[in-house]
Amino acid sequence: MGGPGEAVGLVDKDTFLSKLASLFEATKEKHAVWITHKRFTYQGEDAVMSSPPDEVDEKEYPCIIKVTDGKDFKLSTIINPWGTGSLPYLLWDSP
């Protein structure tokens, strides 16, 4: 499923970590890797602000993490705010 230099897209946690490790290894000598994250709110329709801006949104949303080498390689995964799909488990609960 694509090595460094190939676009992969949205993948599961294990594939994400495996491909991320390969990307870091391939770019060890030079080049850069960009990792970004943001709240994932897509639910099949346009996002609409349902509360006034001064109210705090208490809902917890999944997070999408994206990785790129700035060229052709693009990879992303979605993690949950808590539980086995959360960021701590993504980073530290791997073999």
SULBELCOR-V753793 format. One record per backbone hydrogen bond with DSSP energy under -0.5 kcal/mol. CO is the residue of the C=O (numbers start at 0). NH is the residue of the N-H. If there is no record, write none. Layout:
BEGIN
CO	NH
CO	NH
END
This chain:
BEGIN
2	5
8	75
11	15
12	16
13	17
14	18
15	19
16	20
17	21
18	22
19	23
20	24
21	25
22	26
24	27
33	67
35	65
37	63
38	40
39	61
44	42
47	49
51	54
55	57
58	60
61	39
62	64
62	78
63	37
64	76
65	35
66	74
67	33
71	73
72	68
73	7
73	8
74	66
75	10
76	64
78	62
82	85
84	79
85	89
86	90
87	91
88	92
END
